[in-house]
Amino acid sequence: MSAKFKSFISQFFPPKPEFTEAQLTPGSQAGRVFIVSGGNTGLGFELCKLLVTTGATIYMASRSKEKAQVAIDKITSSVPQNTPGHGIIKFLHLDLADLNIVQEAAKTFLQLESRLDVLWNNAGTGGNAVKFGKRTAQDFEPLMGMHCIGTLLFTQLLVPALQVAAASQSTTPGSTRVLWLTSNLVDTNAPPNGVDFADLDRGYENGAKNYAASKAGTWILGSEFGRRYGGKDGIVSLIVNPGAARAGSYAGTNRALMAVLNVTLLHDTIYGAYAELYAGVSPDVKVGDQLILPWGRVSRLELAWRQDIVEAIKPENEGGLGYGEKLWNWCESQWRPHIKNRCLYVVVECLEIDD
């Protein structure tokens, strides 16, 4: 049996999840602060439902306050307020397709909270949900703009709060984490080495390939983030493949194809949320772990299907500049002209100096 076939079976027909709500002790995350981007729907919504029983303060980062409030009300009404360990869910306005809103979201959070224990970079959209040729508010290709440029800026601006959490005496080493959602479509549809720098601004007319390239970019940036902040800062950076779960990544897919996928390959949304839950709070995840597979399993990078991406990420490639650093620098060059708040600009500049 080939390695690729084993990887296919492992991703689309994984073993039952071993870390679920049954392993969550009420109040076990009390005092901790979480952000779940895109938490009002799909995987993020199911994740917030799981986390609310832990006693944590959860920020549901979403584009729409109205839709987020409906989701929050639905979650909180399902868990009686007198339930032991009941957490709090708050709305945070975030639109990754508009860097002005990204900056305001980070600023708002940092004004409200001094620490951030776990950031789930869950928000995004499906490749077929965005018409080819559309652009973001700052004129970026939408998928690369949201999944890479916007996500990296949001994450960088929150690093000070992550550092506070990681340095806290009450924090268990390895429990301050940033999760970057990738996709199983990366294996089959991403270009060689994950991304083609000549196509980053234009994108691809094929929705699956366009989506896969942006999610390969997320993987590459997540690996680079771990290289920069995983050692001295103790922030664990994990690339999470939520598997073939029914979620927003399939938005815009042809109805006939979706009917076939629903019967043959796709699983209930909650299973993808289990992978995210495991990555975020499971004590089994250790410092140095990087890749999480469905429905919550640690895997070694050398076992990944796309070894070309694994090799491209290494710092010694590209004449001493690996794809991680190269893509990171490209993202910074895209958002740098749009940072208008000097205080936020100083934060990012300081992070660069520290690196």
Summary of the structure (lengths in Angstrom):
residues: 355
radius of gyration: 18.8
end to end distance: 42.9
largest distance: 59.1
contacts: 1254
relative contact order: 0.15
helix: 51%
strand: 11%
